[in-house]
C-alpha cells in the first residue's frame, strides 16, 4: 500500500517550479550530535519602525531543557500554546498574542530547542532535532507549567510539532491550529528520490547534509535565514528591525547543531535517540488527528505546501480549512496575525 504521506509529498513537490518555492516544511537534514558555540551573528540594524514588544522572557526547567518562554494573559484563562518554526522565533506571534489575551486567553510562546534563551541542561544531551523530540519538549513544558490541556497552534516546525501533540497526546490538546495542514513525516517516506525539479526545491537540505553546509550556516546564519524569509514569503516586505529581532534567537549556541541534525535526520543521514523510536514508528504510520482543527494557508506561500484536499482526510474530528488572501506567505502568524488569532479563537467553537 502506498504511504499516504509519501504520495502527498510527491504531489506537492512535483508542483513547485521556482527557487521561491524553497520549502521549510516536511523534509530535513541534521548535523553533528553536539553543538559548539559560535560567534554572535550580525544583522542590518536600520529601523524604520519599532516592532511590537512581546513580553518578558521567563525560564523554566522542563525535561532536557531550560526553556525560555513568554507567558502572558490571565492565569485563569484558557491556554493557547503558540509554536514557531525555522528560521523564525517567538516574535512571529508578537501581534497574535495581544489579540488572544484581550479575549481572555493565557498565551504561552516557547523558544524551541536551539533558539533564543532555551538551553540544554546537560552538555551530554545530544543536540537532537528529530520531530518526536520537539513534541516531547512541549509536553515537558506543559508538565512543568502544570498545564493539563491547551490549544496548540503553530507553523513550519511548530505546525508539525502541534500535529504530533494532537495525534499522540490528544488528551493534552484541546484543539489544533496548523498552518499548511498535516506535516507529520517519516524517514522511510523521505528515502525515495523525487523528480529533478522537485529535488531542486530542497536545495538547503542537501547543503545541510554536507560539512560545508553546516560550516556555512554557522558562519552566516543571518544571511542564510534572511534569504529563506524572502523566498518563503515573497510578498512580505519586512524591515531590518523585524528581522533583527528574530535573528538574535539564532545566536543560541545549539542552534546550528539542532537545525542541521533536524534536516539530516529527516533524510536518514543522522540517527535519532533510541528512546524516541517508538514514537517515530507511530508517526510513520500517519496517525489521524481527532481533535477539533483549523488549517490555514497563505495565498503567497513561497514554500512548497500540500493542497488542502490532500490532507483533509487526516483530520477526523471537527475540521475547517481557511485560505488567507492578501499576499500572505509562509510565516502566516506574523504576516496575517488577525487571521491566525481568529482561527485560535474559533477552533474551540467548531
KEKE-3310 file (N, C-alpha, C; in steps of 0.2 Angstrom, whole numbers, plus 5000, padded with zeros to 4 digits):
npx = (5004:5003:5012:5003:5008:5020:5015:5008:5018:5026:5017:5015:5028:5031:5024:5030:5040:5049:5064:5059:5051:5057:5057:5051:5045:5042:5053:5070:5086:5101:5114:5129:5131:5132:5131:5142:5148:5146:5152:5143:5130:5129:5117:5108:5105:5096:5082:5065:5054:5046:5046:5033:5033:5035:5035:5041:5054:5053:5061:5061:5064:5062:5060:5073:5078:5081:5069:5066:5053:5038:5025:5009:4994:4978:4980:4970:4964:4958:4971:4983:4995:5008:5018:5033:5043:5057:5066:5063:5056:5050:5044:5036:5024:5021:5011:5000:4998:4993:4980:4974:4976:4968:4955:4954:4963:4976:4992:5006:5022:5035:5053:5059:5070:5087:5085:5084:5083:5082:5090:5100:5100:5111:5127:5130:5118:5112:5111:5098:5087:5076:5059:5050:5056:5055:5041:5040:5047:5038:5027:5034:5036:5023:5020:5029:5024:5012:5000:4987:4979:4978:4975:4984:4994:5003:5016:5026:5040:5034:5020:5021:5025:5014:5004:5009:5008:4994:4990:4997:4995:4981:4974:4980:4979:4968:4963:4968:4977:4984:4996:4997:4993:4993:5008:5016:5029:5041:5056:5057:5048:5054:5065:5064:5069:5065:5058:5069:5067:5059:5068:5077:5070:5073:5085:5092:5092:5101:5112:5114:5117:5130:5147:5152:5140:5135:5145:5145:5132:5134:5143:5136:5123:5113:5113:5109:5096:5089:5088:5080:5068:5064:5062:5052:5042:5037:5030:5030:5035:5045:5055:5072:5073:5063:5067:5080:5076:5071:5083:5092:5089:5095:5107:5109:5119:5117:5110:5114:5118:5106:5097:5104:5105:5091:5087:5096:5092:5079:5081:5087:5101:5106:5105:5092:5087:5087:5077:5066:5061:5050:5040:5042:5040:5026:5022:5026:5016:5007:4997:4979:4971:4961:4956:4947:4951:4958:4965:4977:4981:4992:4990:5001:5012:5028:5035:5035:5020:5007:4991:4976:4965:4972:4976:4965:4958:4966:4961:4950:4941:4931:4932:4940:4946:4955:4958:4970:4970:4979:4992:4999:5012:5024:5026:5014:5007:5014:5013:4999:4992:4979:4971:4976:4975:4961:4958:4963:4954:4942:4943:4939:4926:4921)
npy = (4994:5011:5024:5036:5049:5049:5049:5061:5070:5069:5074:5087:5092:5090:5100:5112:5125:5135:5144:5152:5143:5137:5125:5124:5115:5099:5090:5086:5088:5084:5088:5088:5079:5086:5103:5117:5132:5147:5162:5177:5182:5195:5208:5218:5234:5245:5254:5256:5256:5252:5236:5226:5224:5209:5204:5199:5187:5172:5158:5141:5125:5110:5094:5090:5102:5120:5130:5145:5156:5165:5171:5176:5186:5182:5171:5162:5160:5151:5141:5144:5138:5143:5139:5141:5141:5136:5147:5155:5163:5166:5179:5179:5178:5190:5200:5192:5187:5198:5199:5188:5188:5198:5193:5185:5174:5164:5165:5155:5156:5147:5147:5136:5121:5125:5138:5156:5159:5147:5132:5118:5107:5098:5096:5084:5079:5074:5085:5084:5085:5078:5075:5070:5073:5086:5088:5081:5089:5100:5094:5091:5104:5109:5100:5105:5118:5115:5113:5106:5104:5112:5124:5121:5129:5132:5135:5129:5121:5122:5119:5106:5100:5103:5096:5083:5083:5083:5071:5061:5064:5067:5070:5080:5091:5102:5108:5111:5122:5123:5129:5126:5113:5095:5089:5079:5067:5055:5045:5035:5038:5048:5043:5040:5045:5060:5068:5078:5092:5094:5089:5100:5110:5108:5112:5117:5107:5098:5105:5107:5094:5092:5094:5106:5114:5114:5121:5133:5138:5140:5150:5161:5163:5174:5179:5168:5164:5176:5176:5164:5169:5178:5171:5162:5170:5179:5191:5198:5212:5214:5223:5228:5229:5221:5209:5208:5207:5194:5187:5187:5176:5166:5166:5157:5145:5131:5131:5129:5116:5109:5113:5108:5094:5091:5092:5083:5071:5069:5065:5053:5053:5055:5048:5047:5048:5033:5032:5038:5030:5022:5032:5038:5027:5026:5039:5037:5029:5038:5044:5048:5063:5068:5079:5095:5105:5118:5122:5132:5142:5153:5164:5167:5158:5154:5143:5125:5117:5106:5103:5108:5098:5086:5083:5083:5072:5067:5073:5069:5073:5087:5099:5112:5122:5136:5148:5161:5177:5190:5191:5183:5174:5161:5163:5164:5168:5180:5188:5188:5191:5194:5185:5173:5173:5174:5161:5153:5157:5153:5139:5131:5132:5125)
npz = (5000:4996:5004:5012:5016:5009:4995:4996:4998:4986:4977:4981:4980:4966:4960:4962:4956:4955:4962:4972:4979:4990:5002:5019:5026:5026:5025:5029:5037:5047:5058:5067:5083:5095:5100:5095:5102:5093:5086:5089:5077:5065:5060:5049:5055:5053:5057:5053:5059:5075:5081:5087:5105:5114:5127:5143:5145:5152:5162:5163:5170:5160:5156:5146:5145:5149:5147:5138:5138:5134:5144:5145:5148:5157:5171:5174:5163:5147:5139:5127:5117:5107:5093:5085:5070:5059:5049:5061:5076:5092:5091:5079:5084:5089:5086:5087:5100:5109:5104:5108:5122:5125:5123:5134:5135:5141:5136:5130:5124:5118:5116:5104:5106:5104:5100:5104:5122:5126:5133:5134:5148:5151:5145:5139:5133:5117:5103:5097:5084:5079:5074:5084:5096:5098:5100:5112:5120:5122:5128:5141:5145:5147:5157:5167:5169:5174:5166:5160:5148:5132:5118:5104:5093:5077:5065:5051:5058:5070:5067:5063:5075:5083:5076:5080:5094:5094:5088:5095:5109:5112:5123:5129:5121:5117:5106:5088:5078:5063:5052:5035:5036:5037:5043:5048:5046:5039:5040:5031:5021:5016:5010:4996:4980:4972:4957:4947:4946:4957:4967:4967:4973:4986:4990:5001:5010:5005:5006:5020:5022:5020:5027:5023:5021:5035:5041:5033:5037:5050:5049:5043:5048:5048:5035:5028:5034:5032:5018:5017:5023:5013:5001:5005:5009:4998:4995:5007:5015:5025:5037:5042:5056:5060:5056:5063:5076:5077:5072:5083:5090:5084:5088:5098:5106:5103:5091:5077:5077:5081:5071:5059:5062:5063:5049:5043:5050:5045:5032:5035:5037:5049:5065:5076:5094:5103:5113:5108:5097:5097:5097:5084:5076:5077:5072:5059:5054:5050:5059:5062:5066:5079:5086:5087:5073:5064:5049:5040:5026:5017:5003:4996:4998:4998:5000:4996:4998:5004:4995:5002:5000:5000:5012:5020:5024:5035:5046:5057:5066:5071:5059:5049:5035:5030:5018:5017:5011:5002:4999:5007:5015:5020:5034:5042:5054:5058:5046:5044:5057:5062:5056:5060:5074:5075:5070:5081:5091:5086:5084:5095:5095:5084)
capx = (5000:5007:5012:4999:5012:5024:5011:5006:5024:5027:5012:5016:5034:5031:5021:5034:5045:5054:5068:5055:5047:5061:5052:5053:5040:5041:5059:5075:5093:5103:5121:5133:5127:5133:5133:5148:5146:5149:5151:5136:5129:5127:5112:5107:5102:5092:5075:5060:5048:5048:5042:5028:5036:5031:5034:5047:5056:5054:5064:5059:5067:5057:5063:5080:5079:5079:5065:5064:5046:5033:5018:5005:4987:4976:4982:4964:4960:4960:4978:4985:5002:5010:5025:5037:5047:5063:5071:5059:5056:5043:5041:5031:5017:5020:5004:4994:4997:4988:4973:4972:4975:4962:4950:4954:4967:4983:4996:5012:5026:5041:5058:5061:5077:5091:5083:5083:5086:5082:5097:5101:5103:5117:5132:5130:5112:5113:5108:5094:5081:5070:5052:5047:5059:5052:5035:5041:5049:5032:5024:5038:5035:5016:5020:5032:5019:5005:4995:4984:4976:4979:4975:4991:4994:5009:5018:5033:5042:5029:5014:5022:5025:5007:5001:5011:5004:4987:4990:4999:4993:4975:4971:4983:4977:4961:4961:4974:4978:4990:4997:4999:4989:4996:5015:5020:5033:5044:5062:5056:5044:5059:5071:5063:5071:5060:5060:5075:5064:5057:5073:5080:5067:5075:5092:5095:5093:5107:5118:5115:5119:5137:5150:5152:5134:5135:5150:5142:5126:5137:5147:5132:5116:5109:5112:5105:5089:5085:5086:5074:5062:5062:5060:5046:5036:5040:5027:5031:5040:5048:5061:5078:5072:5059:5072:5085:5073:5071:5089:5095:5087:5099:5114:5109:5125:5115:5105:5116:5118:5099:5094:5107:5103:5084:5086:5099:5088:5073:5084:5090:5108:5108:5101:5089:5089:5083:5071:5060:5060:5043:5035:5043:5036:5019:5021:5027:5010:5002:4991:4974:4971:4954:4954:4945:4956:4958:4971:4977:4986:4993:4990:5008:5017:5034:5037:5031:5015:5002:4985:4971:4962:4977:4977:4959:4956:4969:4958:4944:4936:4928:4938:4939:4951:4954:4963:4971:4972:4982:4999:5002:5017:5025:5026:5007:5006:5017:5011:4992:4991:4972:4968:4979:4972:4954:4957:4964:4948:4936:4943:4935:4919:4918)
capy = (5000:5017:5028:5042:5055:5050:5051:5068:5074:5069:5078:5094:5094:5090:5105:5118:5125:5141:5145:5155:5138:5134:5123:5124:5111:5092:5086:5089:5086:5085:5089:5084:5077:5091:5110:5120:5139:5151:5170:5181:5185:5202:5209:5225:5237:5250:5253:5260:5256:5249:5230:5226:5221:5203:5202:5197:5180:5168:5152:5135:5118:5106:5089:5090:5109:5126:5133:5152:5157:5171:5169:5182:5185:5180:5164:5158:5159:5145:5141:5143:5137:5145:5136:5144:5136:5138:5150:5160:5163:5168:5185:5178:5179:5197:5203:5187:5186:5203:5198:5182:5190:5203:5188:5181:5168:5164:5163:5153:5155:5145:5146:5128:5119:5128:5145:5161:5158:5140:5129:5111:5106:5094:5096:5077:5078:5075:5091:5081:5089:5074:5078:5067:5075:5093:5087:5079:5095:5104:5090:5093:5111:5109:5097:5110:5124:5112:5114:5099:5104:5118:5124:5121:5132:5134:5135:5126:5116:5122:5116:5099:5098:5104:5090:5077:5083:5082:5064:5056:5066:5071:5072:5086:5095:5104:5110:5112:5127:5121:5132:5121:5106:5089:5089:5073:5064:5049:5044:5030:5041:5053:5039:5039:5051:5064:5071:5083:5099:5094:5089:5106:5115:5106:5114:5119:5101:5095:5109:5105:5087:5092:5098:5113:5117:5115:5127:5139:5140:5143:5157:5166:5162:5179:5180:5162:5164:5181:5173:5160:5173:5182:5166:5159:5175:5184:5197:5201:5217:5215:5228:5226:5229:5215:5203:5208:5205:5186:5185:5186:5170:5161:5166:5151:5140:5125:5132:5126:5108:5106:5113:5103:5087:5090:5090:5076:5066:5068:5061:5047:5054:5055:5045:5050:5045:5027:5032:5041:5026:5020:5037:5039:5022:5028:5044:5035:5027:5044:5044:5053:5068:5068:5085:5100:5108:5123:5123:5139:5143:5159:5163:5168:5154:5153:5136:5120:5115:5102:5106:5105:5092:5080:5081:5084:5065:5065:5076:5065:5077:5094:5102:5118:5124:5143:5151:5168:5180:5197:5191:5180:5169:5155:5165:5167:5172:5187:5191:5189:5190:5194:5178:5167:5174:5172:5154:5151:5159:5150:5132:5128:5133:5121)
capz = (5000:4995:5010:5010:5016:5003:4990:4996:4997:4979:4973:4982:4977:4959:4958:4963:4950:4956:4968:4978:4982:4995:5007:5026:5029:5028:5025:5034:5037:5053:5059:5072:5089:5100:5097:5098:5102:5088:5087:5088:5071:5064:5055:5047:5061:5051:5060:5050:5064:5081:5081:5093:5110:5115:5134:5147:5144:5158:5161:5167:5168:5158:5153:5145:5143:5152:5142:5138:5135:5136:5147:5145:5149:5163:5173:5175:5156:5143:5137:5120:5116:5100:5092:5079:5065:5057:5053:5064:5083:5096:5088:5074:5087:5093:5085:5089:5107:5111:5102:5112:5129:5125:5123:5140:5135:5143:5130:5131:5117:5120:5111:5103:5107:5099:5099:5110:5128:5128:5134:5136:5155:5151:5139:5137:5129:5110:5101:5093:5081:5076:5075:5090:5102:5099:5104:5119:5124:5123:5134:5147:5146:5149:5164:5171:5170:5176:5161:5158:5141:5129:5111:5101:5086:5075:5058:5050:5063:5075:5065:5064:5082:5085:5073:5083:5100:5093:5086:5100:5115:5111:5129:5131:5115:5117:5099:5084:5073:5059:5045:5029:5037:5041:5042:5051:5041:5042:5037:5026:5016:5013:5007:4989:4976:4968:4951:4947:4948:4964:4972:4967:4978:4993:4990:5008:5014:5003:5008:5027:5023:5020:5032:5020:5023:5042:5042:5030:5041:5056:5048:5041:5049:5046:5028:5026:5036:5029:5011:5017:5024:5007:4997:5008:5009:4993:4995:5014:5015:5032:5038:5045:5063:5061:5055:5068:5082:5077:5071:5089:5093:5080:5091:5103:5105:5100:5085:5071:5078:5081:5064:5054:5064:5061:5042:5041:5052:5040:5026:5037:5037:5056:5069:5082:5100:5104:5117:5104:5091:5097:5095:5077:5072:5077:5067:5052:5051:5048:5063:5061:5071:5081:5090:5083:5070:5058:5045:5037:5020:5013:4995:4993:5002:4993:5002:4994:5003:5001:4994:5007:4999:5000:5019:5024:5027:5041:5052:5058:5071:5068:5054:5044:5032:5028:5014:5019:5005:5003:4998:5014:5014:5024:5041:5042:5060:5058:5041:5045:5064:5064:5053:5064:5080:5074:5070:5088:5095:5083:5084:5100:5093:5079)
cpx = (5004:5006:5008:5003:5017:5021:5010:5013:5026:5023:5014:5023:5035:5028:5025:5039:5049:5058:5064:5051:5052:5056:5055:5049:5042:5047:5064:5082:5096:5111:5124:5129:5127:5134:5139:5146:5149:5148:5145:5136:5127:5121:5111:5103:5097:5085:5070:5054:5050:5043:5038:5032:5032:5030:5041:5048:5057:5058:5061:5062:5061:5060:5071:5082:5078:5076:5064:5057:5043:5027:5014:4998:4985:4978:4976:4961:4962:4967:4979:4992:5004:5017:5027:5040:5054:5063:5067:5060:5049:5040:5037:5024:5016:5014:4998:4993:4992:4981:4970:4971:4969:4955:4949:4959:4974:4987:5003:5016:5033:5046:5059:5068:5081:5089:5083:5087:5085:5089:5096:5103:5109:5121:5132:5124:5114:5109:5103:5088:5076:5064:5049:5049:5056:5045:5035:5043:5043:5028:5027:5037:5028:5016:5023:5028:5012:4999:4993:4982:4977:4977:4982:4991:5001:5010:5025:5034:5036:5022:5015:5022:5018:5003:5003:5008:4997:4986:4992:4997:4987:4972:4974:4982:4970:4958:4968:4972:4984:4991:5000:4997:4993:5003:5019:5023:5036:5051:5061:5052:5049:5065:5070:5065:5065:5062:5065:5072:5062:5062:5077:5077:5070:5083:5096:5096:5100:5113:5119:5117:5127:5140:5151:5146:5133:5139:5148:5136:5129:5140:5142:5125:5111:5108:5108:5098:5085:5083:5080:5068:5060:5059:5053:5040:5038:5036:5027:5036:5042:5054:5066:5077:5068:5063:5077:5082:5073:5078:5093:5094:5092:5106:5114:5115:5123:5111:5108:5116:5111:5096:5097:5105:5095:5084:5090:5095:5082:5075:5088:5098:5111:5103:5098:5091:5084:5077:5065:5058:5053:5038:5036:5040:5028:5018:5022:5021:5005:4996:4986:4974:4963:4952:4951:4951:4954:4965:4971:4982:4986:4992:4996:5013:5022:5037:5033:5026:5009:4995:4980:4968:4966:4977:4971:4957:4960:4966:4951:4939:4933:4934:4936:4946:4950:4960:4964:4974:4976:4990:5003:5006:5018:5024:5019:5005:5008:5015:5003:4990:4983:4969:4970:4975:4964:4953:4958:4957:4942:4937:4940:4928:4916:4913)
cpy = (5006:5021:5034:5048:5055:5052:5059:5072:5074:5074:5085:5096:5094:5096:5112:5118:5131:5141:5148:5149:5134:5132:5123:5119:5104:5088:5088:5085:5087:5085:5085:5083:5082:5098:5112:5128:5142:5158:5172:5183:5192:5203:5216:5228:5243:5249:5258:5261:5252:5242:5230:5222:5215:5202:5200:5189:5177:5162:5147:5129:5113:5101:5090:5098:5114:5130:5141:5152:5163:5168:5175:5181:5182:5172:5160:5157:5153:5146:5140:5143:5138:5143:5139:5139:5139:5141:5156:5160:5165:5174:5185:5179:5186:5200:5198:5187:5192:5202:5192:5184:5194:5199:5184:5175:5169:5161:5161:5152:5153:5146:5138:5127:5122:5135:5150:5159:5151:5136:5122:5111:5103:5095:5089:5075:5079:5081:5088:5085:5085:5076:5076:5071:5083:5093:5085:5085:5099:5100:5091:5100:5112:5106:5102:5116:5121:5114:5108:5099:5112:5118:5125:5124:5133:5134:5132:5121:5116:5119:5108:5096:5098:5098:5084:5077:5081:5074:5060:5058:5070:5073:5078:5092:5097:5105:5111:5118:5125:5125:5126:5114:5101:5088:5084:5069:5058:5049:5040:5033:5046:5050:5039:5046:5054:5066:5077:5090:5099:5093:5096:5111:5114:5107:5114:5112:5097:5099:5108:5098:5086:5096:5105:5117:5119:5121:5133:5142:5143:5150:5162:5165:5168:5180:5174:5163:5170:5179:5169:5164:5176:5177:5163:5163:5180:5191:5201:5206:5219:5220:5225:5225:5223:5209:5202:5205:5197:5184:5183:5179:5164:5161:5160:5147:5134:5125:5128:5118:5106:5107:5108:5096:5086:5088:5084:5070:5064:5064:5055:5047:5055:5052:5049:5046:5039:5027:5035:5036:5024:5026:5038:5033:5024:5034:5042:5031:5032:5044:5050:5058:5069:5075:5090:5104:5113:5123:5129:5138:5150:5158:5165:5164:5152:5146:5131:5118:5111:5105:5104:5099:5085:5078:5081:5078:5064:5068:5073:5068:5083:5097:5107:5120:5132:5145:5158:5172:5187:5196:5188:5174:5164:5157:5168:5170:5179:5191:5193:5187:5190:5187:5173:5167:5172:5164:5151:5152:5154:5142:5128:5129:5129:5117)
cpz = (5000:5002:5008:5011:5011:4997:4990:4995:4990:4975:4974:4979:4970:4956:4958:4958:4950:4962:4974:4981:4987:5000:5014:5030:5031:5027:5030:5034:5044:5054:5064:5079:5094:5097:5099:5097:5096:5089:5086:5081:5071:5059:5054:5053:5059:5054:5057:5054:5070:5081:5087:5098:5112:5123:5137:5145:5151:5157:5166:5165:5166:5154:5152:5144:5149:5147:5143:5135:5138:5139:5149:5145:5155:5165:5173:5168:5153:5140:5130:5120:5109:5099:5085:5075:5064:5050:5056:5072:5086:5094:5082:5077:5091:5092:5086:5096:5110:5110:5106:5119:5130:5125:5129:5140:5138:5138:5132:5124:5119:5114:5110:5105:5102:5097:5105:5116:5130:5128:5136:5143:5155:5144:5136:5133:5122:5108:5095:5090:5078:5078:5082:5096:5104:5102:5111:5123:5126:5129:5141:5149:5150:5156:5169:5173:5173:5172:5158:5150:5138:5121:5109:5094:5084:5068:5057:5055:5069:5074:5065:5071:5085:5083:5078:5090:5099:5092:5091:5107:5115:5117:5132:5126:5115:5110:5095:5079:5069:5052:5040:5031:5040:5038:5045:5045:5043:5038:5031:5020:5012:5010:4999:4986:4973:4961:4951:4949:4955:4969:4972:4972:4985:4994:4997:5012:5012:5005:5016:5027:5022:5026:5030:5022:5030:5044:5039:5034:5047:5055:5046:5042:5047:5039:5025:5027:5033:5021:5012:5018:5017:5002:4999:5008:5004:4993:5002:5014:5022:5032:5042:5053:5065:5061:5061:5074:5083:5076:5077:5092:5090:5083:5096:5101:5102:5093:5079:5072:5078:5074:5059:5056:5062:5054:5040:5044:5047:5034:5028:5037:5044:5060:5074:5089:5101:5108:5114:5098:5091:5094:5087:5073:5072:5072:5060:5049:5050:5052:5062:5067:5072:5084:5085:5080:5064:5055:5041:5031:5018:5006:4992:4996:4997:4995:4999:5000:5000:5000:4999:5006:5000:5008:5023:5028:5034:5047:5052:5063:5067:5065:5050:5041:5029:5024:5016:5013:5007:5002:5004:5012:5019:5032:5042:5048:5060:5052:5041:5052:5066:5062:5058:5071:5080:5073:5077:5092:5092:5083:5089:5099:5087:5080)
residu = (UNK:UNK:UNK:UNK:UNK:UNK:UNK:UNK:UNK:UNK:UNK:UNK:UNK:UNK:UNK:UNK:UNK:UNK:UNK:UNK:UNK:UNK:UNK:UNK:UNK:UNK:UNK:UNK:UNK:UNK:UNK:UNK:UNK:UNK:UNK:UNK:UNK:UNK:UNK:UNK:UNK:UNK:UNK:UNK:UNK:UNK:UNK:UNK:UNK:UNK:UNK:UNK:UNK:UNK:UNK:UNK:UNK:UNK:UNK:UNK:UNK:UNK:UNK:UNK:UNK:UNK:UNK:UNK:UNK:UNK:UNK:UNK:UNK:UNK:UNK:UNK:UNK:UNK:UNK:UNK:UNK:UNK:UNK:UNK:UNK:UNK:UNK:UNK:UNK:UNK:UNK:UNK:UNK:UNK:UNK:UNK:UNK:UNK:UNK:UNK:UNK:UNK:UNK:UNK:UNK:UNK:UNK:UNK:UNK:UNK:UNK:UNK:UNK:UNK:UNK:UNK:UNK:UNK:UNK:UNK:UNK:UNK:UNK:UNK:UNK:UNK:UNK:UNK:UNK:UNK:UNK:UNK:UNK:UNK:UNK:UNK:UNK:UNK:UNK:UNK:UNK:UNK:UNK:UNK:UNK:UNK:UNK:UNK:UNK:UNK:UNK:UNK:UNK:UNK:UNK:UNK:UNK:UNK:UNK:UNK:UNK:UNK:UNK:UNK:UNK:UNK:UNK:UNK:UNK:UNK:UNK:UNK:UNK:UNK:UNK:UNK:UNK:UNK:UNK:UNK:UNK:UNK:UNK:UNK:UNK:UNK:UNK:UNK:UNK:UNK:UNK:UNK:UNK:UNK:UNK:UNK:UNK:UNK:UNK:UNK:UNK:UNK:UNK:UNK:UNK:UNK:UNK:UNK:UNK:UNK:UNK:UNK:UNK:UNK:UNK:UNK:UNK:UNK:UNK:UNK:UNK:UNK:UNK:UNK:UNK:UNK:UNK:UNK:UNK:UNK:UNK:UNK:UNK:UNK:UNK:UNK:UNK:UNK:UNK:UNK:UNK:UNK:UNK:UNK:UNK:UNK:UNK:UNK:UNK:UNK:UNK:UNK:UNK:UNK:UNK:UNK:UNK:UNK:UNK:UNK:UNK:UNK:UNK:UNK:UNK:UNK:UNK:UNK:UNK:UNK:UNK:UNK:UNK:UNK:UNK:UNK:UNK:UNK:UNK:UNK:UNK:UNK:UNK:UNK:UNK:UNK:UNK:UNK:UNK:UNK:UNK:UNK:UNK:UNK:UNK:UNK:UNK:UNK:UNK:UNK:UNK:UNK:UNK:UNK:UNK:UNK:UNK:UNK:UNK:UNK:UNK:UNK:UNK:UNK:UNK:UNK:UNK:UNK:UNK:UNK:UNK:UNK:UNK:UNK:UNK:UNK:UNK:UNK:UNK:UNK:UNK:UNK:UNK:UNK:UNK:UNK:UNK:UNK:UNK:UNK:UNK:UNK:UNK:UNK:UNK:UNK:UNK:UNK:UNK:UNK)
# end
